[in-house]
Amino acid sequence: MDKRFGWAFIGAGGIAASVAKRILPSGRHKIVAVYNRTYENAARFVARHGGTAYADSESAVAADGVDGVYVCTTNNAHYEMCRRALRCGKPVLVEKPFATDADRARELFSLAADKGLYICEAMWTWFSDGAIELKKRADSGEIGNIVGGRISFCMPIAFKKSSRLLRPELGGGALLDLGIYPVTYAYRLFGKPREVKCSAKFACGVDVSDKITFAYDGFDIDITASIKGFMGVGESLVINGENGRITSGAFHSGGGSKIISSGKKRVYPPEKNAMLTQFDRVADEIRSGKTQSDFVPPQTTIDVLTLLDGIRADIGLRFPFEV
């Protein structure tokens, strides 16, 4: 008997290919069906990673052997593809951002609840043991009262004007693709901020870099995101306390962390394959009958999108498909 968890991949771009390469060698997952807006791309994906290509998403979702649906389309299509999958009666794991705004997220969670189905944001960061361990250390009081910190995710990934990241009609920009990681991390560590201050630089109708400050009682967390360059910081996390600090490099993908407290340093190793950990844990949750994830609960996703909605309003980022 084939015990592998069967996935329908909705989207066959670069993210889908990266995921396939990370989860299939484990022997615990298989790709059963693939849908892409361009059928030829789906067919090419299937030739490399397995499964059957379909010309419409409903047929892919309804294919025999599909245990769950993984949505990894462009940001603007997440809501509709999730809604279709739920209406077909299948549990869903959807790439971040879960939706382009909090209202759409609430609708999807409500639809899933009505149908008794699992749906979860693929915020692989918080499925990883690395992030879970870092939060434990931050909550433990080892570094004393928090006095400040910064979380940055800046990578030159928008290389040309045709990039999806520079297309507002696809929900592009730095905030929803990279900024969501440090925003989520700050929220998961410290909760909702008391005040949010932000600014952005624009190109092609989207934000290409963002500077955000989350003000909490007694300390600030500075957030930087950019899809145009490293901004002198790249990817890093630093949390300063009265008695020490916590640092991490590749924090968004379950990277390792270091804690310096009272002059002593401890090193926690990185997650070896955080993407596989996410898919393993989601498969386990679906098979156990859960309708909500213990790792990325619905309220977490809604709260983060509410913060992002506020930031977008402040910097003036609005997408053409929003009425």
KEGU-784577 format. One record per residue (C-alpha): x, y, z; residue number from 1. Coordinates in steps of 0.02 Angstrom, whole numbers, always signed. Example, Ala and Ser with C-alpha at 12.3 -4.5 7.8 and 13.67 -1.06 7.14 Angstrom:
+--------+--------+--------+-----+
!      X !      Y !      Z ! seq !
+--------+--------+--------+-----+
!   +615 !   -225 !   +390 !   1 !
!   +684 !    -53 !   +357 !   2 !
+--------+--------+--------+-----+
This chain:
+--------+--------+--------+-----+
!      X !      Y !      Z ! seq !
+--------+--------+--------+-----+
!     +0 !     +0 !     +0 !   1 !
!    +63 !   +173 !    -47 !   2 !
!    +68 !   +272 !   +115 !   3 !
!   +132 !   +432 !    +36 !   4 !
!    +25 !   +587 !    +58 !   5 !
!    -46 !   +637 !   -110 !   6 !
!    -43 !   +820 !   -160 !   7 !
!   -129 !   +920 !   -295 !   8 !
!    -12 !  +1064 !   -338 !   9 !
!   -106 !  +1219 !   -396 !  10 !
!    +34 !  +1319 !   -476 !  11 !
!   +188 !  +1250 !   -562 !  12 !
!   +313 !  +1392 !   -552 !  13 !
!   +479 !  +1411 !   -465 !  14 !
!   +410 !  +1393 !   -289 !  15 !
!   +320 !  +1232 !   -335 !  16 !
!   +479 !  +1160 !   -410 !  17 !
!   +581 !  +1207 !   -256 !  18 !
!   +453 !  +1125 !   -142 !  19 !
!   +447 !   +967 !   -247 !  20 !
!   +635 !   +947 !   -238 !  21 !
!   +631 !   +963 !    -49 !  22 !
!   +486 !   +848 !     -6 !  23 !
!   +484 !   +708 !   -136 !  24 !
!   +652 !   +625 !    -92 !  25 !
!   +584 !   +587 !    +82 !  26 !
!   +467 !   +456 !    +11 !  27 !
!   +326 !   +523 !   +120 !  28 !
!   +243 !   +634 !    -11 !  29 !
!   +193 !   +620 !   -192 !  30 !
!   +122 !   +740 !   -320 !  31 !
!    -37 !   +667 !   -392 !  32 !
!   -107 !   +812 !   -493 !  33 !
!    -45 !   +978 !   -558 !  34 !
!   -138 !  +1130 !   -624 !  35 !
!    -59 !  +1287 !   -692 !  36 !
!   -137 !  +1434 !   -784 !  37 !
!    -28 !  +1383 !   -931 !  38 !
!    -57 !  +1198 !   -964 !  39 !
!   +113 !  +1176 !  -1048 !  40 !
!   +200 !  +1230 !   -887 !  41 !
!    +99 !  +1102 !   -789 !  42 !
!   +149 !   +967 !   -913 !  43 !
!   +333 !  +1013 !   -899 !  44 !
!   +321 !  +1009 !   -709 !  45 !
!   +241 !   +837 !   -713 !  46 !
!   +378 !   +771 !   -826 !  47 !
!   +505 !   +819 !   -694 !  48 !
!   +413 !   +783 !   -532 !  49 !
!   +272 !   +663 !   -569 !  50 !
!    +83 !   +669 !   -566 !  51 !
!    -41 !   +712 !   -701 !  52 !
!    -66 !   +884 !   -779 !  53 !
!   -243 !   +952 !   -787 !  54 !
!   -318 !  +1093 !   -888 !  55 !
!   -429 !  +1155 !   -745 !  56 !
!   -401 !  +1166 !   -558 !  57 !
!   -561 !  +1075 !   -509 !  58 !
!   -510 !   +920 !   -603 !  59 !
!   -339 !   +922 !   -523 !  60 !
!   -413 !   +940 !   -349 !  61 !
!   -540 !   +802 !   -379 !  62 !
!   -413 !   +678 !   -450 !  63 !
!   -403 !   +506 !   -371 !  64 !
!   -270 !   +497 !   -235 !  65 !
!   -270 !   +681 !   -188 !  66 !
!   -262 !   +696 !     +2 !  67 !
!   -228 !   +882 !     +8 !  68 !
!   -208 !  +1035 !   -103 !  69 !
!    -55 !  +1147 !   -106 !  70 !
!    -89 !  +1319 !   -181 !  71 !
!    +67 !  +1409 !   -242 !  72 !
!     +2 !  +1527 !   -375 !  73 !
!    +36 !  +1713 !   -385 !  74 !
!    -30 !  +1810 !   -235 !  75 !
!   -185 !  +1877 !   -322 !  76 !
!   -250 !  +1701 !   -358 !  77 !
!   -232 !  +1624 !   -185 !  78 !
!   -407 !  +1669 !   -128 !  79 !
!   -498 !  +1601 !   -279 !  80 !
!   -396 !  +1441 !   -292 !  81 !
!   -421 !  +1404 !   -107 !  82 !
!   -606 !  +1435 !   -122 !  83 !
!   -620 !  +1315 !   -268 !  84 !
!   -524 !  +1179 !   -176 !  85 !
!   -630 !  +1197 !    -19 !  86 !
!   -789 !  +1189 !   -122 !  87 !
!   -723 !  +1026 !   -195 !  88 !
!   -708 !   +960 !    -18 !  89 !
!   -518 !   +953 !     -2 !  90 !
!   -403 !  +1019 !   +136 !  91 !
!   -285 !  +1157 !    +85 !  92 !
!   -110 !  +1219 !   +120 !  93 !
!    -86 !  +1389 !    +38 !  94 !
!    +75 !  +1486 !    +16 !  95 !
!    +99 !  +1650 !   +104 !  96 !
!    +20 !  +1772 !    +95 !  97 !
!   -134 !  +1668 !   +137 !  98 !
!   -236 !  +1802 !    +47 !  99 !
!   -203 !  +1981 !     -3 ! 100 !
!   -304 !  +2051 !   +142 ! 101 !
!   -382 !  +1999 !   +307 ! 102 !
!   -562 !  +2002 !   +246 ! 103 !
!   -526 !  +1873 !   +111 ! 104 !
!   -436 !  +1767 !   +241 ! 105 !
!   -586 !  +1772 !   +357 ! 106 !
!   -698 !  +1716 !   +214 ! 107 !
!   -587 !  +1567 !   +177 ! 108 !
!   -574 !  +1513 !   +358 ! 109 !
!   -763 !  +1530 !   +375 ! 110 !
!   -792 !  +1425 !   +219 ! 111 !
!   -672 !  +1292 !   +283 ! 112 !
!   -758 !  +1290 !   +452 ! 113 !
!   -930 !  +1270 !   +371 ! 114 !
!   -866 !  +1120 !   +273 ! 115 !
!   -764 !  +1047 !   +416 ! 116 !
!   -603 !  +1060 !   +315 ! 117 !
!   -423 !  +1100 !   +356 ! 118 !
!   -345 !  +1257 !   +283 ! 119 !
!   -180 !  +1333 !   +335 ! 120 !
!    -54 !  +1462 !   +279 ! 121 !
!   +111 !  +1387 !   +222 ! 122 !
!   +214 !  +1496 !   +338 ! 123 !
!   +350 !  +1364 !   +346 ! 124 !
!   +445 !  +1469 !   +472 ! 125 !
!   +326 !  +1422 !   +612 ! 126 !
!   +320 !  +1238 !   +572 ! 127 !
!   +507 !  +1231 !   +599 ! 128 !
!   +589 !  +1178 !   +761 ! 129 !
!   +714 !  +1319 !   +739 ! 130 !
!   +583 !  +1456 !   +754 ! 131 !
!   +491 !  +1364 !   +893 ! 132 !
!   +652 !  +1350 !   +993 ! 133 !
!   +695 !  +1533 !   +966 ! 134 !
!   +525 !  +1585 !  +1033 ! 135 !
!   +550 !  +1476 !  +1186 ! 136 !
!   +715 !  +1562 !  +1220 ! 137 !
!   +640 !  +1735 !  +1195 ! 138 !
!   +497 !  +1692 !  +1314 ! 139 !
!   +610 !  +1614 !  +1444 ! 140 !
!   +681 !  +1778 !  +1510 ! 141 !
!   +859 !  +1719 !  +1481 ! 142 !
!   +911 !  +1885 !  +1405 ! 143 !
!   +809 !  +1989 !  +1527 ! 144 !
!   +679 !  +2118 !  +1480 ! 145 !
!   +675 !  +2155 !  +1294 ! 146 !
!   +747 !  +2326 !  +1251 ! 147 !
!   +736 !  +2321 !  +1061 ! 148 !
!   +777 !  +2226 !   +904 ! 149 !
!   +776 !  +2219 !   +715 ! 150 !
!   +717 !  +2090 !   +590 ! 151 !
!   +768 !  +2110 !   +408 ! 152 !
!   +734 !  +2014 !   +249 ! 153 !
!   +810 !  +2100 !    +98 ! 154 !
!   +852 !  +2004 !    -60 ! 155 !
!   +874 !  +2062 !   -241 ! 156 !
!   +742 !  +1945 !   -312 ! 157 !
!   +650 !  +2068 !   -426 ! 158 !
!   +777 !  +2066 !   -565 ! 159 !
!   +677 !  +2135 !   -711 ! 160 !
!   +519 !  +2234 !   -744 ! 161 !
!   +427 !  +2077 !   -802 ! 162 !
!   +450 !  +1995 !   -631 ! 163 !
!   +287 !  +1949 !   -546 ! 164 !
!   +352 !  +2043 !   -394 ! 165 !
!   +344 !  +2206 !   -491 ! 166 !
!   +168 !  +2179 !   -558 ! 167 !
!    +30 !  +2256 !   -451 ! 168 !
!   -105 !  +2155 !   -542 ! 169 !
!    -25 !  +1998 !   -469 ! 170 !
!    -15 !  +2066 !   -291 ! 171 !
!   +172 !  +2100 !   -303 ! 172 !
!   +287 !  +2204 !   -196 ! 173 !
!   +408 !  +2179 !    -53 ! 174 !
!   +281 !  +2179 !    +88 ! 175 !
!   +178 !  +2026 !    +41 ! 176 !
!   +324 !  +1922 !    -22 ! 177 !
!   +468 !  +1960 !    +97 ! 178 !
!   +402 !  +2082 !   +226 ! 179 !
!   +273 !  +1958 !   +283 ! 180 !
!   +411 !  +1852 !   +361 ! 181 !
!   +484 !  +1980 !   +483 ! 182 !
!   +309 !  +2050 !   +518 ! 183 !
!   +248 !  +1875 !   +561 ! 184 !
!   +404 !  +1840 !   +665 ! 185 !
!   +385 !  +1999 !   +767 ! 186 !
!   +201 !  +1962 !   +795 ! 187 !
!   +235 !  +1782 !   +847 ! 188 !
!   +369 !  +1837 !   +970 ! 189 !
!   +285 !  +1990 !  +1046 ! 190 !
!   +104 !  +1999 !   +989 ! 191 !
!    +16 !  +2148 !   +913 ! 192 !
!   +116 !  +2309 !   +923 ! 193 !
!    +48 !  +2462 !  +1012 ! 194 !
!    +91 !  +2571 !   +863 ! 195 !
!   +155 !  +2545 !   +686 ! 196 !
!   +260 !  +2669 !   +588 ! 197 !
!   +309 !  +2634 !   +408 ! 198 !
!   +376 !  +2704 !   +246 ! 199 !
!   +410 !  +2631 !    +74 ! 200 !
!   +494 !  +2658 !    -92 ! 201 !
!   +396 !  +2617 !   -250 ! 202 !
!   +432 !  +2559 !   -427 ! 203 !
!   +314 !  +2493 !   -560 ! 204 !
!   +165 !  +2526 !   -447 ! 205 !
!   +223 !  +2417 !   -301 ! 206 !
!   +329 !  +2438 !   -147 ! 207 !
!   +506 !  +2378 !   -177 ! 208 !
!   +571 !  +2417 !     -3 ! 209 !
!   +488 !  +2447 !   +164 ! 210 !
!   +542 !  +2512 !   +332 ! 211 !
!   +426 !  +2471 !   +475 ! 212 !
!   +435 !  +2499 !   +661 ! 213 !
!   +328 !  +2400 !   +783 ! 214 !
!   +316 !  +2496 !   +947 ! 215 !
!   +284 !  +2390 !  +1101 ! 216 !
!   +280 !  +2444 !  +1282 ! 217 !
!   +462 !  +2483 !  +1324 ! 218 !
!   +544 !  +2434 !  +1159 ! 219 !
!   +536 !  +2443 !   +969 ! 220 !
!   +563 !  +2312 !   +836 ! 221 !
!   +630 !  +2383 !   +672 ! 222 !
!   +583 !  +2287 !   +514 ! 223 !
!   +661 !  +2307 !   +342 ! 224 !
!   +607 !  +2219 !   +183 ! 225 !
!   +666 !  +2240 !     +4 ! 226 !
!   +654 !  +2145 !   -160 ! 227 !
!   +781 !  +2257 !   -247 ! 228 !
!   +938 !  +2238 !   -142 ! 229 !
!  +1016 !  +2182 !    +21 ! 230 !
!   +997 !  +2357 !    +98 ! 231 !
!  +1156 !  +2325 !   +196 ! 232 !
!  +1070 !  +2197 !   +306 ! 233 !
!  +1011 !  +2049 !   +202 ! 234 !
!   +920 !  +1923 !   +311 ! 235 !
!   +948 !  +1938 !   +498 ! 236 !
!   +862 !  +1941 !   +666 ! 237 !
!   +929 !  +2023 !   +823 ! 238 !
!   +831 !  +2034 !   +985 ! 239 !
!   +916 !  +2133 !  +1123 ! 240 !
!   +881 !  +2109 !  +1307 ! 241 !
!   +949 !  +2188 !  +1464 ! 242 !
!  +1060 !  +2037 !  +1496 ! 243 !
!  +1102 !  +1977 !  +1319 ! 244 !
!  +1041 !  +1950 !  +1144 ! 245 !
!   +968 !  +1823 !  +1024 ! 246 !
!  +1025 !  +1818 !   +843 ! 247 !
!   +979 !  +1717 !   +689 ! 248 !
!  +1031 !  +1723 !   +507 ! 249 !
!   +909 !  +1627 !   +396 ! 250 !
!   +767 !  +1650 !   +521 ! 251 !
!   +627 !  +1632 !   +394 ! 252 !
!   +678 !  +1455 !   +345 ! 253 !
!   +710 !  +1384 !   +519 ! 254 !
!   +889 !  +1443 !   +528 ! 255 !
!   +993 !  +1415 !   +683 ! 256 !
!  +1007 !  +1542 !   +822 ! 257 !
!  +1132 !  +1602 !   +951 ! 258 !
!  +1097 !  +1664 !  +1125 ! 259 !
!  +1221 !  +1767 !  +1223 ! 260 !
!  +1165 !  +1786 !  +1403 ! 261 !
!  +1271 !  +1843 !  +1550 ! 262 !
!  +1428 !  +1820 !  +1445 ! 263 !
!  +1388 !  +1640 !  +1395 ! 264 !
!  +1347 !  +1587 !  +1217 ! 265 !
!  +1235 !  +1445 !  +1164 ! 266 !
!  +1208 !  +1390 !   +985 ! 267 !
!  +1050 !  +1304 !   +923 ! 268 !
!  +1067 !  +1212 !   +756 ! 269 !
!   +962 !  +1254 !   +602 ! 270 !
!   +820 !  +1151 !   +536 ! 271 !
!   +891 !  +1036 !   +402 ! 272 !
!   +738 !  +1043 !   +288 ! 273 !
!   +604 !  +1159 !   +355 ! 274 !
!   +497 !  +1137 !   +200 ! 275 !
!   +488 !   +950 !   +225 ! 276 !
!   +450 !   +977 !   +410 ! 277 !
!   +304 !  +1087 !   +360 ! 278 !
!   +232 !   +962 !   +237 ! 279 !
!   +256 !   +818 !   +358 ! 280 !
!   +167 !   +911 !   +497 ! 281 !
!    +26 !   +971 !   +386 ! 282 !
!     -1 !   +795 !   +320 ! 283 !
!     -6 !   +729 !   +499 ! 284 !
!   -132 !   +863 !   +550 ! 285 !
!   -245 !   +826 !   +402 ! 286 !
!   -236 !   +638 !   +430 ! 287 !
!   -278 !   +660 !   +613 ! 288 !
!   -438 !   +752 !   +566 ! 289 !
!   -387 !   +926 !   +621 ! 290 !
!   -473 !  +1072 !   +537 ! 291 !
!   -349 !  +1200 !   +604 ! 292 !
!   -161 !  +1196 !   +620 ! 293 !
!    -79 !  +1197 !   +790 ! 294 !
!    +75 !  +1276 !   +713 ! 295 !
!     -5 !  +1418 !   +614 ! 296 !
!   -180 !  +1444 !   +688 ! 297 !
!   -308 !  +1546 !   +589 ! 298 !
!   -303 !  +1694 !   +708 ! 299 !
!   -116 !  +1710 !   +680 ! 300 !
!   -142 !  +1726 !   +493 ! 301 !
!   -287 !  +1849 !   +514 ! 302 !
!   -191 !  +1957 !   +638 ! 303 !
!    -38 !  +1968 !   +525 ! 304 !
!   -143 !  +2011 !   +372 ! 305 !
!   -231 !  +2145 !   +475 ! 306 !
!    -61 !  +2220 !   +514 ! 307 !
!    -12 !  +2210 !   +331 ! 308 !
!   -178 !  +2292 !   +281 ! 309 !
!   -138 !  +2437 !   +395 ! 310 !
!    +38 !  +2454 !   +328 ! 311 !
!    -24 !  +2451 !   +149 ! 312 !
!   -150 !  +2587 !   +189 ! 313 !
!    -15 !  +2695 !   +267 ! 314 !
!   +108 !  +2678 !   +123 ! 315 !
!    -27 !  +2691 !    -10 ! 316 !
!    -11 !  +2517 !    -86 ! 317 !
!   -172 !  +2464 !   -172 ! 318 !
!   -191 !  +2328 !   -302 ! 319 !
!   -293 !  +2347 !   -463 ! 320 !
!   -407 !  +2200 !   -417 ! 321 !
!   -460 !  +2281 !   -253 ! 322 !
!   -624 !  +2376 !   -261 ! 323 !
+--------+--------+--------+-----+
